[in-house]
């Protein structure tokens, strides 16, 4: 029984860590696309879409 609680705790901790890293990256302005910082030439970056308007 305790093994189930341990497994649920580990899965929960991994989920929280992934969400935390995602939020921190978004606040720092890092994007998930692989444009390498050249967002003007990248069609998937939100900042490139703002510049087109």
Buried (B, 14 or more C-beta within 10 A) or exposed (E): EEEEEEEEEEEEEEEEEEEEEEEEEEEEEEBEEEBEEEBEEBEEBEEBEEEEE
